[in-house]
Amino acid sequence: MRQILPGDVRVHVDRPLPFLCLQRGPDATLVDGEAAYLLDPVHKDPGPRAVARELALLAQERYGGFLLMELVPTEVGAHDDPIRVYTDDNDLSVELAGVLARHLGRLRIAGRAQTVGVLPRVRGARGPRPLLGRKLAAELGCVQLTVAIDATWKNEGGELPGLLRRARKIVGAAMRHTAYRFAKDHTTYRTTSWHALGRRAVVKAVWTVDEQLSRVARSFDFLLCVSPVNGDGAWRAFQRSGFEKVPLLRYRPLPVDPGELKRTLYRIPIERVEDPTLSDLFLEKRAELDRQLTMLGDRGTPRFVYGSLAAYGACSSALVRRAEEVLETVSATARGRHSGASVDATEFARRAEEELAWYRERWKGFDASVEIRSDMSGGLMVSQGRLLVPGNTSTPAARVDALIQHEVGTHLLTWCNGRSQRLKQLQHGLAGYEELQEGIAVLAEYLAGGMSPARLRILAGRVIIADACAGGASFIDSYRLLRRYGFGKRAAFSLVVRIYRSGGFTKDLVYLRGLLTVLDHLSQGGELEPLFVGKIAATHLPIVRELQSRRVLTPPGVLPRYLERPEAQVRLERVRNGLQVHELLEA
């Protein structure tokens, strides 16, 4: 493709678009999209006016119209309205100016909305002159809008990065909304949504930052680092103490120096990423990795729980009430149909390997494995594409399939789907992904027909103890609390250890909270497929749709096997009709 503009260019004569966004500079670019250009006076060829004229002619011939939007940064405080939109004297220009102004009005500085004025161009009046004259624009059938915006992202010391990112995100989105409205209503050009008008050509800086963040993320396994290795020994010690003394928990040596890795983390040049959507994702991930490294440094101390609360949030009163309702309505003695024989670690691993083989036959990108680990105690765990099975595992036979759908059909599947994306963050997990992941995984147990009363009570018990731990309750107090709720001695101990490990690890509250999030999402008509594109949080669903529209992300390589079962589709329909948590149990 032959580029016809110098500098930061995404406009090509063999793929003309019915709109063009220009920013007069030199300055930090705010314009964003597939047809965006930072206009630097240093460039003399081929001439932005000539370029706009050529594109307008091409677009008029191919699509029946052309929209030119110009952005002009101005001095702060020189006008009553921080943002002004100048229009030509025609109804269409005024209509589109209204769309642009409405979306620009979402820009807030220091908590205050920035007022937007819509002004007609008046000959001889002060204000930026349009790139194309009124007569030439009319001849070309071109609609012109000029946005003069106070450079609030700058002060005497230079650019203010946080304000610049916010302005870039709002201004870019406003221009794409306006371009989409124009193209949809006034030209023959068609696109799926305003998101699709964002950048498709991702610059090298994005992939560099993505790889460097991924390198930090895969240099340590956070969950393994904060999980004890002596669960069985701790239980025996607790028994010998008459259930009155907190056992000593031992952990693996840390594979990294948290302080040194933080220095590496903050040398990653995220500020070079101008794409506001991707920049925000990277900044979120950096903050999450920073928090995890701090927690590793605080492992085994009272400070650990504060990092945990910052990472996963506190238990809301509404969530605690839902957990209490489950424990009160689901009998501690209810065993349903999930009782009877158990399988050991070898048999569980064999069944899991059979499931992996099914996925490998259908998609070559499914690259995962199963390992039996003697250095683990407690539950199953997925780490870097591996299902880790503790050697002492004993699983009720009726629960094996449900747990395989939880671990393989959710955690390994989204790891492999994320790995197939060019954006590596989808493999390791966008910031805060655990809640949605665990919600989908628990739902998978229900869809596979494996939800049991005991399992539902455990999810509720985790919330109760996470809340108690955050409130300062001791290990022994929490153990006794679970016993009053009807939990057995070993079950209560295992649950409390999960919450109190490393000094207070409240992550387990996300299982029930995530399940409620997924149930709400599906009952409101939300799609299921985007949840499996990689490891994402619920808040990232709009971003996933945007990046898919921009062709930065692709659809999932494979969907869970259990969705092919007719009975799973029946259960899924019940969920879409508004199934409540306590209704997940089947007779």
C-alpha positions in Angstrom: 0.0 0.0 0.0 1.3 3.5 -0.9 1.3 5.9 2.0 0.3 9.4 1.1 1.0 11.1 4.4 4.3 11.4 6.2 4.9 10.6 9.8 2.4 8.5 11.9 0.2 7.4 9.0 -2.6 4.9 8.6 -4.1 6.3 5.4 -3.7 4.6 2.0 -5.0 5.6 -1.5 -5.9 2.0 -2.3 -8.1 1.7 0.8 -9.6 5.2 1.2 -12.0 5.8 4.1 -14.9 8.3 4.1 -13.3 10.2 6.9 -9.9 11.6 8.1 -8.8 12.8 11.5 -5.9 15.3 11.7 -4.1 17.0 14.6 -2.1 20.1 14.2 1.2 19.8 16.0 3.9 19.2 16.9 2.4 17.9 20.1 1.3 14.7 21.8 -1.1 13.1 19.4 -4.7 12.7 20.6 -6.3 11.6 17.4 -6.7 7.8 17.2 -8.0 5.4 14.6 -7.5 3.8 11.2 -7.6 7.2 9.5 -5.6 9.4 11.9 -2.6 11.7 11.3 -0.5 14.0 13.5 0.1 17.1 11.3 3.6 18.4 11.9 4.6 21.7 10.2 8.1 20.3 9.5 6.5 18.1 6.8 6.2 20.0 3.5 5.3 17.1 1.2 3.0 16.0 -0.2 0.9 18.7 1.7 -2.0 17.9 4.0 -4.4 20.1 2.1 -3.6 18.2 -1.2 -3.9 14.9 0.6 -7.3 15.8 2.1 -8.5 16.9 -1.3 -7.4 13.7 -3.0 -9.0 11.5 -0.3 -12.2 13.6 -0.4 -12.4 13.0 -4.2 -11.8 9.2 -3.8 -14.3 8.9 -0.9 -17.0 11.0 -2.7 -16.7 8.7 -5.8 -16.6 5.4 -3.8 -18.9 6.2 -0.8 -20.8 9.3 -1.6 -19.3 11.6 1.1 -16.2 12.6 3.2 -15.8 13.9 6.8 -12.7 15.8 7.8 -12.1 16.3 11.5 -9.2 18.5 12.7 -7.9 18.8 16.3 -6.1 21.9 17.4 -4.6 22.0 20.9 -4.8 25.6 22.4 -3.6 27.4 25.5 -5.4 26.6 28.7 -7.8 29.3 30.0 -7.9 31.4 26.9 -11.6 30.6 26.2 -14.8 30.1 28.3 -15.3 26.6 27.0 -12.2 24.3 27.3 -13.4 22.5 24.2 -14.9 24.2 21.1 -16.3 22.5 18.0 -16.4 24.7 14.9 -19.0 23.9 12.2 -19.7 24.9 8.7 -23.0 26.5 7.8 -25.0 23.4 6.9 -27.3 21.0 8.8 -25.1 17.9 8.5 -22.1 19.7 9.9 -24.2 20.9 12.9 -25.7 17.4 13.4 -22.3 15.7 13.5 -20.9 18.5 15.7 -23.6 17.6 18.2 -22.5 13.9 18.2 -18.8 14.9 18.6 -19.6 17.4 21.4 -21.6 14.9 23.4 -18.8 12.4 23.4 -16.1 15.0 24.1 -18.1 16.1 27.1 -17.1 12.8 28.8 -13.6 14.2 29.3 -13.1 15.0 33.0 -10.2 16.8 34.6 -9.7 16.7 38.4 -13.3 15.3 38.6 -14.8 18.2 36.6 -16.5 17.8 33.2 -15.0 19.9 30.5 -17.7 22.1 28.9 -18.0 21.8 25.1 -19.2 24.7 22.9 -20.5 24.3 19.4 -19.7 27.4 17.3 -20.4 28.3 13.7 -17.4 29.4 11.6 -17.7 33.2 11.2 -15.6 34.9 8.5 -13.0 37.1 10.1 -13.7 35.8 13.6 -11.0 34.4 15.9 -10.5 30.7 15.8 -8.6 28.0 13.9 -9.0 28.2 10.1 -10.2 24.9 8.5 -7.8 23.0 6.3 -10.1 23.2 3.3 -11.8 26.5 2.5 -15.6 26.7 2.6 -15.9 26.8 -1.2 -13.5 23.9 -1.8 -15.1 21.8 0.9 -18.6 22.4 -0.7 -17.2 21.4 -4.1 -15.8 18.2 -2.8 -18.9 17.3 -0.8 -16.7 17.4 2.4 -18.1 18.0 5.9 -15.5 19.8 8.0 -15.3 19.9 11.8 -12.6 21.6 13.8 -12.0 20.8 17.5 -10.0 23.4 19.5 -9.1 21.8 22.9 -7.3 23.3 25.8 -4.1 21.4 26.3 -5.0 20.4 29.9 -2.5 17.5 29.7 0.4 20.0 29.9 1.9 22.4 32.4 5.1 24.4 32.6 6.9 21.2 33.5 5.8 19.3 30.3 3.2 16.7 29.7 1.1 15.1 32.5 1.0 11.4 31.5 -2.2 10.5 33.3 -4.2 13.4 31.9 -2.7 12.8 28.4 -3.9 9.2 28.5 -7.4 10.2 29.6 -7.6 12.9 26.9 -6.3 10.6 24.2 -8.9 7.9 25.1 -11.9 10.2 25.2 -10.9 12.3 22.1 -10.1 9.2 20.0 -13.4 7.5 20.9 -15.4 10.7 20.3 -13.9 11.1 16.8 -14.5 7.4 16.0 -18.1 7.6 17.2 -18.7 10.6 15.0 -17.0 9.0 12.0 -19.1 5.9 12.5 -22.4 7.9 12.6 -21.4 9.8 9.4 -20.4 6.7 7.5 -23.5 4.7 8.6 -26.1 7.4 7.9 -24.6 9.4 5.1 -22.3 7.1 3.0 -22.3 3.6 1.5 -19.3 2.6 3.7 -20.2 -0.1 6.2 -18.5 -1.4 9.3 -19.5 -3.5 12.3 -19.2 -0.8 15.0 -17.4 2.3 15.9 -14.8 0.1 17.6 -13.8 -1.3 14.2 -12.6 2.2 13.2 -9.7 2.0 15.8 -6.2 1.1 14.8 -5.6 -2.2 13.2 -1.9 -1.7 12.6 -0.4 -2.1 16.0 3.1 -0.6 16.3 6.2 -2.4 17.5 6.2 -0.7 20.9 3.0 -2.6 21.8 4.5 -6.0 21.1 7.7 -5.1 22.9 5.8 -4.1 26.0 3.5 -7.1 25.8 6.5 -9.5 25.6 8.4 -7.8 28.5 5.3 -7.8 30.8 4.8 -11.5 29.9 8.4 -12.3 30.7 7.9 -10.8 34.2 4.6 -12.7 34.7 6.0 -16.1 33.8 9.1 -15.7 35.9 7.2 -16.7 39.0 4.0 -18.6 39.7 2.2 -16.5 42.3 -0.2 -19.2 43.5 2.5 -21.8 44.0 4.6 -19.3 45.9 1.9 -18.5 48.4 0.6 -22.1 48.9 2.0 -24.3 51.7 3.8 -27.6 50.9 3.1 -29.4 54.2 -0.7 -29.5 54.3 -0.9 -33.1 55.6 1.8 -32.6 58.3 0.0 -29.4 59.4 -3.3 -31.2 59.8 -1.7 -33.9 61.9 -0.1 -31.3 64.1 -3.4 -29.5 64.5 -5.0 -32.8 65.5 -2.3 -33.5 68.2 -2.9 -30.0 69.6 -6.6 -30.8 70.2 -7.5 -28.3 67.4 -6.3 -25.4 69.6 -2.9 -24.5 68.2 -2.2 -22.9 64.8 0.1 -25.2 62.9 3.3 -24.1 61.2 3.0 -23.8 57.4 6.0 -24.1 55.2 6.5 -22.6 51.7 8.7 -23.0 48.7 11.7 -20.8 48.4 10.9 -17.8 46.2 12.2 -18.2 42.7 12.7 -14.4 42.2 13.9 -11.4 44.2 10.7 -9.3 44.4 12.7 -6.0 44.6 14.9 -6.8 41.7 12.0 -7.9 39.6 10.1 -4.7 40.4 13.0 -2.7 39.0 12.7 -4.8 35.8 9.0 -4.2 35.7 9.2 -0.5 35.9 11.8 -0.3 33.2 9.2 -1.5 30.7 8.4 1.5 28.5 4.6 1.5 28.6 4.6 5.2 28.1 5.6 4.6 24.4 2.3 2.8 23.8 0.0 5.5 22.4 -3.0 3.2 21.8 -5.2 4.2 24.8 -7.0 0.8 25.0 -3.8 -1.3 25.1 -1.9 1.3 27.2 -4.6 1.0 29.9 -4.4 -2.9 29.8 -0.6 -2.7 30.2 -0.8 -0.2 33.1 -3.4 -2.4 34.9 -1.2 -5.5 34.5 1.9 -3.7 35.7 0.0 -2.5 38.9 -1.2 -6.1 39.5 2.3 -7.6 39.1 3.7 -4.9 41.4 1.1 -5.8 44.0 1.9 -9.5 43.7 5.6 -8.9 44.1 5.0 -6.8 47.2 2.9 -9.7 48.6 5.7 -12.2 48.0 8.0 -9.9 49.9 5.4 -9.8 52.7 4.7 -13.6 52.7 4.2 -14.9 56.2 3.7 -11.5 57.8 0.6 -9.6 58.9 1.1 -7.2 56.0 0.3 -9.9 53.4 -3.5 -9.7 54.1 -3.5 -6.0 53.2 -2.0 -6.7 49.8 -4.6 -9.5 49.4 -7.5 -7.2 50.1 -6.0 -4.6 47.6 -5.8 -7.4 45.0 -9.1 -9.1 45.4 -11.2 -6.6 47.3 -13.1 -7.0 50.5 -16.3 -9.1 51.0 -19.3 -6.9 50.5 -22.1 -7.2 52.9 -24.3 -8.4 50.1 -21.9 -11.2 49.2 -21.6 -12.3 52.9 -25.4 -12.4 53.1 -25.5 -14.6 50.0 -22.9 -17.0 51.5 -24.9 -17.1 54.8 -28.1 -17.9 52.8 -26.4 -20.9 51.1 -25.0 -22.3 54.4 -28.5 -21.9 56.0 -30.5 -23.4 53.2 -28.1 -26.2 52.0 -27.9 -28.8 54.7 -24.5 -29.9 56.0 -25.7 -33.5 55.8 -27.0 -33.3 52.3 -24.9 -35.7 50.1 -27.0 -35.7 47.0 -25.8 -38.2 44.4 -22.1 -37.3 44.8 -21.2 -39.8 47.4 -19.6 -43.2 47.1 -16.3 -44.4 45.7 -13.2 -42.2 45.2 -10.4 -42.1 42.7 -6.7 -41.5 43.5 -4.3 -39.1 41.8 -3.2 -41.6 39.2 -6.7 -42.3 38.0 -7.7 -38.6 38.1 -4.6 -37.7 36.0 -5.5 -40.5 33.5 -9.1 -39.1 33.1 -7.7 -35.6 32.7 -5.3 -36.8 30.0 -8.2 -38.3 28.1 -9.9 -34.9 28.2 -6.7 -33.2 26.9 -6.5 -35.7 24.1 -10.0 -34.8 22.9 -9.0 -31.1 22.7 -5.7 -31.9 20.9 -7.6 -33.8 18.2 -9.8 -30.8 17.5 -7.3 -28.0 17.7 -3.5 -28.2 17.3 -3.2 -25.1 19.5 -4.3 -27.0 22.6 -0.9 -27.5 24.2 -1.4 -28.5 27.8 -0.3 -31.3 30.2 -1.0 -33.1 33.5 1.5 -33.6 36.3 1.2 -35.5 39.6 3.1 -33.6 42.2 4.4 -34.9 45.5 5.4 -31.4 46.7 1.8 -30.2 46.8 -1.1 -30.6 49.3 -4.6 -29.4 49.1 -6.5 -29.0 45.8 -5.8 -29.1 42.1 -3.9 -26.2 40.5 -3.2 -25.0 37.0 0.2 -23.4 36.3 1.6 -22.3 33.0 -0.5 -24.7 31.0 -0.1 -27.6 33.4 -2.7 -29.3 35.5 -1.0 -30.1 38.8 -2.5 -33.0 40.7 -1.4 -33.4 44.4 -0.1 -37.0 44.9 -2.4 -37.5 47.9 -5.5 -36.5 46.0 -8.7 -38.5 46.7 -11.6 -37.3 44.6 -15.2 -38.6 44.8 -15.8 -40.5 41.6 -19.0 -38.6 40.9 -17.1 -35.3 41.1 -14.2 -36.2 38.7 -15.9 -35.0 35.5 -17.0 -31.7 37.1 -13.5 -30.9 38.4 -12.0 -31.8 35.0 -14.4 -29.3 33.3 -13.4 -26.8 35.9 -9.7 -27.2 35.4 -9.3 -28.4 31.8 -12.5 -26.9 30.3 -11.9 -23.5 31.8 -8.4 -22.8 33.1 -6.3 -24.8 30.6 -8.7 -24.0 27.8 -8.4 -20.2 28.3 -4.7 -20.5 28.7 -4.4 -22.2 25.3 -6.9 -19.8 23.7 -5.0 -16.9 25.2 -1.7 -18.4 24.0 -3.0 -18.4 20.4 -3.6 -14.6 20.5 -0.8 -12.3 19.4 -1.4 -10.3 22.6 0.3 -12.4 25.2 -1.5 -10.8 28.1 -4.5 -13.0 27.2 -2.5 -16.1 28.1 -1.1 -15.0 31.4 -4.2 -13.0 32.4 -5.4 -9.5 32.2 -5.4 -7.7 35.6 -8.1 -9.1 37.9 -9.0 -12.0 35.6 -9.3 -14.5 38.5 -12.9 -13.6 39.5 -14.4 -14.2 36.0 -12.2 -17.3 35.5 -13.4 -19.0 38.7 -17.0 -18.0 38.1 -16.9 -19.7 34.7 -15.1 -22.7 36.1 -17.7 -23.2 38.9 -20.5 -22.7 36.3 -18.8 -25.4 34.2 -19.2 -27.8 37.2 -23.0 -27.2 37.1 -23.3 -27.4 33.3 -21.4 -30.7 33.5 -24.0 -32.0 36.0 -21.5 -32.1 38.9 -22.5 -29.5 41.4 -22.9 -31.0 44.9 -24.3 -29.6 48.1 -20.9 -29.9 49.7 -19.2 -28.0 46.9 -21.7 -25.1 47.1 -21.2 -25.0 50.9 -17.5 -24.8 50.5 -17.8 -21.8 48.1 -20.0 -20.1 50.7 -17.7 -21.0 53.6 -14.7 -19.4 51.7 -16.5 -16.1 51.7 -17.4 -16.3 55.4 -13.8 -17.0 56.4 -12.3 -14.5 54.0 -14.5 -11.9 55.6 -13.6 -13.1 59.1 -9.9 -13.0 58.3 -10.1 -9.5 56.9 -11.9 -8.5 60.0 -9.0 -9.7 62.3 -10.4 -13.1 63.4 -7.8 -15.7 64.3 -7.1 -19.0 62.6 -8.7 -20.8 65.6 -11.7 -18.5 65.7 -12.4 -19.1 62.0 -12.0 -22.9 62.4 -14.6 -22.9 65.2 -16.9 -20.7 63.1 -16.9 -23.3 60.3 -17.5 -26.1 62.8 -20.6 -24.2 64.0 -21.8 -24.0 60.4 -21.6 -27.8 60.2 -18.3 -28.4 58.4 -16.3 -31.5 59.3 -13.0 -31.2 61.1 -10.8 -31.8 58.1 -12.9 -29.8 55.7 -13.0 -26.9 58.1 -9.2 -27.1 58.6 -8.5 -27.2 54.8 -10.7 -24.3 54.1 -9.2 -22.1 56.9 -5.6 -23.0 55.7 -6.5 -21.8 52.2 -7.6 -18.4 53.6 -4.9 -17.9 56.2 -1.9 -19.1 54.1 1.0 -16.7 53.8 -0.6 -14.3 56.3 -4.1 -14.0 54.9 -5.0 -14.9 51.3 -8.5 -13.8 50.6 -8.6 -14.7 46.9 -11.1 -17.5 47.6 -13.9 -15.1 47.9 -13.8 -14.6 44.1 -15.3 -18.1 43.5 -18.8 -17.2 44.7 -18.5 -13.6 43.6 -17.4 -14.7 40.2 -20.2 -17.2 39.9 -22.7 -14.5 40.7 -21.1 -12.3 38.1 -21.4 -14.9 35.4 -25.0 -15.8 36.3 -25.9 -12.2 36.1 -24.1 -11.7 32.8 -25.8 -14.7 31.1 -29.3 -13.9 32.6 -29.0 -10.4 31.0 -28.4 -11.9 27.6 -24.6 -11.7 27.7 -22.6 -13.9 25.2 -20.7 -17.0 26.5 -18.1 -17.3 23.7 -16.1 -14.1 24.5 -15.5 -15.4 28.1 -13.2 -18.0 26.6 -11.0 -15.8 24.4 -8.3 -15.8 27.1 -7.9 -15.0 30.7 -9.9 -11.7 31.2 -12.0 -9.9 33.8 -15.7 -9.1 33.3 -14.7 -5.4 32.9 -12.7 -6.3 29.9 -15.6 -7.7 27.8 -16.2 -4.4 26.0 -12.4 -4.1 25.4 -12.4 -7.6 24.0 -15.2 -6.7 21.6 -13.3 -3.6 20.5 -10.0 -5.4 19.9 -11.8 -8.1 18.0 -13.5 -5.4 15.8 -10.1 -4.0 15.2 -8.7 -7.5 14.4 -6.2 -7.3 17.2 -7.8 -10.3 18.8 -9.3 -13.4 17.1 -12.2 -15.6 18.3 -11.4 -18.5 20.7 -9.6 -21.4 19.1 -11.8 -23.9 20.9 -14.8 -23.9 23.2 -15.4 -26.2 26.2 -16.3 -29.8 25.4 -19.2 -29.9 27.8 -21.1 -27.3 25.7 -21.6 -30.1 23.1 -23.7 -32.1 25.6 -27.5 -31.7 25.2 -28.0 -31.7 28.9 -25.5 -28.9 29.3 -27.4 -26.7 26.9 -30.6 -27.4 28.9 -28.9 -26.2 32.1 -27.4 -23.2 30.3 -30.9 -22.2 29.2 -32.0 -22.4 32.8 -29.2 -20.0 33.7 -30.2 -17.6 31.0 -33.7 -17.6 32.5 -32.4 -16.3 35.8 -31.3 -19.4 37.9 -30.3 -18.5 41.5 -27.2 -19.9 43.2 -29.0 -22.3 45.5 -30.9 -23.6 42.4 -27.7 -25.0 40.9 -28.1 -28.2 42.9 -29.7 -31.1 41.1 -31.6 -34.0 42.7 
